[in-house]
Amino acid sequence: MFPKVTIAATILVAAAGITSTSAGLLPKRPARPAFRTPPALELAHHGIAVLRWSMDNPGGTDVHHGVVRFGDDPARLTQVARSPNRINRGHATTTFRVRLTGLRPGTTYYFRAAAVDGKGAPDGAESGLGTFTMPGAGERFPAR
């Protein structure tokens, strides 16, 4: 009788998209997480900007990092900003927010956004090239 319960539990867990590991039960990583909302400027003022996007819950480790490569030349995205994010296993999507610093007023910046797991492995999706222009000195792009 006990083996049947174990087998049934394994089938239910597998059907729910969860795998058992030595670290506990982890959601399976989608083959390639997709963006659900594209990266967009959330806030910009005084040399900082915050980009926000959501994508399929990548599964895997509890901690992931939103990563933004950016620069003022679309062919040279040489600056990198990262922000940690804790995955909520109960949600189908994860929202990432990344703070960019050292930005100049009135300058147009280009960027690509992605996410990596806690070990630095890419989650598999990278945004297309995005752009935003920092507000002038003393101006503010309000939070949305």
C-alpha positions in Angstrom: 0.0 0.0 0.0 2.7 2.5 0.8 4.5 2.2 -2.6 1.2 3.0 -4.3 0.8 6.3 -2.3 4.4 7.2 -3.1 3.8 6.5 -6.8 0.6 8.5 -6.8 2.3 11.4 -5.1 5.1 11.4 -7.6 2.6 11.4 -10.5 0.7 14.3 -9.0 3.9 16.3 -8.3 5.2 15.7 -11.9 1.8 16.7 -13.4 2.0 20.0 -11.5 5.3 20.8 -13.1 7.4 20.3 -10.0 10.5 18.2 -9.6 12.0 16.8 -6.5 15.6 17.6 -5.7 17.9 17.2 -2.7 17.1 20.9 -2.0 13.3 20.3 -2.0 10.5 20.7 -4.5 11.4 23.2 -7.3 9.2 24.3 -10.2 10.5 23.1 -13.5 12.2 25.8 -15.6 10.3 26.7 -18.7 12.2 25.7 -21.8 12.6 29.4 -22.6 10.7 32.0 -20.4 9.0 34.6 -22.4 8.5 38.3 -21.6 4.9 39.0 -20.5 5.4 42.8 -20.3 8.4 44.3 -22.1 11.0 46.4 -20.3 9.7 49.9 -19.7 10.9 53.0 -17.9 9.2 53.1 -14.5 11.1 56.1 -12.9 13.8 58.5 -14.0 15.4 61.5 -12.1 18.7 62.8 -10.7 20.9 60.4 -12.6 18.9 57.2 -11.9 16.3 55.2 -13.8 14.3 52.1 -13.0 13.3 49.6 -15.7 10.5 47.1 -15.0 9.4 44.0 -16.9 7.7 40.7 -16.2 8.3 37.3 -17.6 7.3 33.7 -17.1 8.4 32.4 -13.7 11.8 31.0 -14.6 11.7 28.3 -11.8 15.0 26.9 -10.6 16.7 28.8 -7.7 14.8 31.1 -5.3 16.9 34.1 -6.2 17.2 35.5 -9.7 18.7 38.8 -10.9 17.3 41.2 -13.4 20.2 42.3 -15.6 20.2 45.3 -17.9 23.1 46.0 -20.4 22.9 49.6 -21.4 24.8 52.6 -23.0 24.4 55.7 -25.0 25.3 53.9 -28.2 23.1 51.0 -29.4 26.1 49.2 -30.7 28.0 49.5 -27.4 25.9 48.4 -24.4 29.0 48.4 -22.1 27.4 49.2 -18.7 25.6 46.6 -16.7 23.1 46.9 -13.8 21.8 44.0 -11.8 19.1 43.7 -9.1 18.2 40.6 -7.1 14.7 39.3 -7.0 13.1 36.5 -5.0 10.9 34.2 -7.1 7.4 33.5 -5.8 6.8 29.9 -6.7 3.0 30.4 -6.5 2.9 32.9 -9.3 3.1 32.2 -13.1 5.1 35.4 -13.8 7.9 37.3 -12.1 8.3 41.1 -12.2 11.9 42.4 -12.3 13.0 46.0 -11.5 16.5 47.1 -12.2 18.0 50.4 -11.0 20.5 52.1 -13.4 22.7 54.8 -11.9 25.2 57.4 -13.2 22.9 58.6 -16.0 23.3 62.0 -17.6 20.3 64.4 -18.0 18.9 64.7 -21.5 20.9 61.7 -22.7 19.3 58.9 -24.7 20.2 55.4 -23.5 19.7 52.0 -25.2 19.3 48.8 -23.3 18.6 45.0 -23.4 17.1 43.3 -20.4 17.3 39.7 -19.3 17.4 37.6 -16.1 19.8 35.1 -14.6 19.4 32.6 -11.8 21.2 32.8 -8.5 24.2 30.9 -10.0 24.5 33.3 -12.9 23.0 31.0 -15.6 20.8 32.9 -18.1 17.0 32.3 -17.9 17.0 32.2 -21.7 15.1 35.3 -22.8 16.6 38.7 -23.7 14.6 41.7 -24.6 14.9 43.5 -27.9 16.8 46.8 -28.0 14.9 49.4 -26.0 15.5 53.1 -25.5 14.7 55.9 -23.1 15.8 59.5 -22.7 16.7 60.9 -19.3 14.7 63.9 -18.2 16.6 67.3 -18.1 18.2 68.6 -15.0 15.6 69.1 -12.3 12.9 67.2 -14.2 11.4 63.9 -13.3 9.8 61.0 -15.1 7.3 59.8 -12.5 6.8 56.3 -11.3 4.0 54.4 -13.1 
